[in-house]
Amino acid sequence: MRAQIKATGLKLTPAITDYIQAKLDMLDKYLVNQTVTNCDFEIALTTKHHQKGDIFQAEINLVLAGEHIFIQKTEADLYKAIDKVKDHVLESIKKYKDKRS
């Protein structure tokens, strides 16, 4: 699945892009007979003034035929936020497929 990846407040490096794309490619086996109309993935550094460190936000906006899935998660680690979004969107896709069948 090809996604439009956007970064806000931080630099989008090739390593981050590859990591996000690898996580989205894992979802392809669950979307075999589904039409993906649009997929947007955004990562952001929400604030820079926290005493405990940076807070990262990851969100996905996935549009399937007849369904709109939006997941947003925040974490202290960027990669954990991306993983949480992937896990929750996977659950949403499974629910969508069960509902359709």
N, C-alpha and C positions, 0 to 999 in steps of 0.2 A: 504494500500500500504506500503510495507516495503522499506525503503530507507537506503542507507549507509550514515551515518552522520559523518562528519569530522569537527574537530575544529582546527584552526590555530591561534596561538598566545594567546589562552586562554584555560582554562580548561573546558572540556565538562562534565558538571554535569548531574546527573540523571534528575533534574528539567528541564534543557534546552532540553535534549533528549526527555522527555515526552511531552514538549510543542511543539517541532517540529513534533513529531509523531502524536499528536492530530490534528495539522493543516493539515498534509498530509492525515490523515484519513478522514477529511472533503471533500477531493477531490475524494474519492472513489465513491461517488454517481454519479459523472460526468464521471467516467471511467468504467461504468458497462460493456459495450460491447467492450471495448478497451483493447488491449494487451499492457501492460507496460513492455518493454524489460529491461529497466534500470532506476534507480532513484538514483541520488547522490545529497546530500544536504551538503553544506559546510558553516560554519560560521567562521568569522575571525575578529580579532582585527587588523585593517589595520595599524595604527600607534599609538605610545605612546607619541608623543611629541607635540600634539596639545594643544594650550593654552585653548581652550574651552572644553576640555575633550576628551574622547576616541571616535573613529569613528569605528563602527562595519559594517561589510559587510556580507550579506547573499546571497547565490546563489543556484539555483537548476538546475540540468541537467537532464531532463526527456526525455526518448526515448520511443516513441510510435511506433506502426506499421506505417512506412512511414513518420514519423514526428519527428523532434528533437527540443525540447523546452529548451531554456537556458534563465534564468532570473537572473539578478544580481542587488541588491539594497544596498545602504549604508545609514546608519542613525546613529544618536548619541545614540540611544537606541537599544539594541540587539533585544528585543521583537518586536519593531516597524519594524525593518528591516525584521524579519521573517514574520510578518503580511503582509508587502508590497509584499514580494516575493510570498506568498500564493495567494494574491489577483490578482497579475498580471499573475501568472501561471493559475489561474482559468479562466481569460479572454482568455488566449491563448488556453486553452482546449476547451472552448465554440466555439471559432473561428474555431478550427480544426474540431470539430464535425459538425458545420454548413457547412463547406466546403466539408466534406465527404458525407453529406446527400443531 
